[in-house]
Amino acid sequence: MTVKTQDRPSAMGTRPEGARDEREAAARVQQMFSHIAPRYDFLNHFLSFSMDRMWRRRTAREFDAVLSDPNARVFDLCCGTGDLTFALERVRSKALRDSSAQRHPLIGGDFVQRMVERAQEKRREQKSSAVFVTSDAMQLPFPDACFDLVTTAFGFRNLANYENGLCEITRVLRENGQLGILEFSEPTSGALAGLFRFYFRRILPRIGGAIAGSREAYEYLPGSVKKFPPPDELTSLLQKVGFWDVRVSRWNFGSVVLHTARLAKRSSKAM
């Protein structure tokens, strides 16, 4: 069954049950993800049958050209524990053939401190040169037009206001800079769509809640995916804020979608 546009809030953004406004929605999401941070990596791999690793690798390879530039500045938004950041770094190291050739370390940012702390632990374990910072996607601590690439994997959906989040991305991206948004998307037709909804709504909350000790977070997940704009609507929103050359790649029977785009001219809304 297709989710109708009018079923979503007019100000598109995540809204956990009971949240009265954007500020409260953001605080609730931050609290939920802070609680599940210790088991976050295990659950990501377990609940996706480790396919999340493949999706991140494929996303990183989409940006091989920009990662091949030793001077490129890259920011991984809503980075969680850093898995996409590390995937991007591996592609860059392979492209440059010498990790010391990169002029600027990759930066990952997330507004959940416990996620950032885990990313920093993994950075030390992997001897990575990536830098991780605590940052709010709505007010990034970076100057205008400073990045050549901004990516985000399974985190953009959690923003309290998608349009405002995109405008902040346009602010920190350079002209012709690239964007990659990897997100879940609810299939709208066919037997697989029904299977996806059954797994997401019935199975995942029970398993995730039992392991993480927070059923609320894993009940929130399917609801947030259901309300997230489908590919055509997100494409329109990207174009509205100033992106062009928007491309959509659908994986896993349409349940995982990668949007890539370029910023030809910085949007006046982001100023």
Secondary structure, DSSP 4 states (H G I P E B T S, - for coil): -PPPGGGS-SS-S---TT--SHHHHHHHHHHHHHHHGGGHHHHHHHHTTTHHHHHHHHHHHTTHHHHT-TT--EEEET-TTSHHHHHHHHHHHHHHS-GGG-SS--EEEES-HHHHHHHHHHHHHHT---EEEE-BTTB-SS-TT-EEEEEEES-GGG-S-HHHHHHHHHHHEEEEEEEEEEEE----SSHHHHHHHHIIIIIHHHHHHHHHS-HHHHHHHHHHHHHSPPHHHHHHHHHHTTEEEEEEEEEGGGTEEEEEEEESS--GGG-
